[in-house]
Amino acid sequence: MSEIKLSEKLNKIATEIETLTVVEMAELAKYLEEKFGVSAMP
């Protein structure tokens, strides 16, 4: 897998996300869907 260069801000966010449990990731995904009115489903 090729490495994608991120800004320092996005790198911090990605590092934090890596520490989340599966349940926390699901909660975050649901929150972001509702917050921005988007869906992961096509």
N, C-alpha and C positions, 0 to 999 in steps of 0.2 A: 504494500500500500504506500503510495507516495505521501510525503509529508506536506501538509498545507500550512502556509505561513499565516499566522493570525496576529492581529494587533495585541498589545499587552493587555488591553481591556478584555478582549474576547478570549485570550488565553487564560486569564484569571477565571472567567465564567466557565469555560470548558473544564478547567481543573476542578472547580467546585462541583460541576455536574457529574464528573467521574466518580465522586465520592458518594453520590446518592444511592439509596436502595432502589429496587425495582418499584416498590410502592410509591416512594417519593418521586421517582421519574414519571410515573403514571399521573400522580397528582399535579406535577408541574406541567405536563402536557395538557391536561384538562384545563388548568388555569390559563395557559397561554391561548388555547383554542377559544375560551370564553372571552378573555381580555381583548384579543385582536379579531374576533369574529371569523376565525378560520377553522378548518378541519383537516386532519391528517388523511381522512377518507376521501377518495375521489368522487 
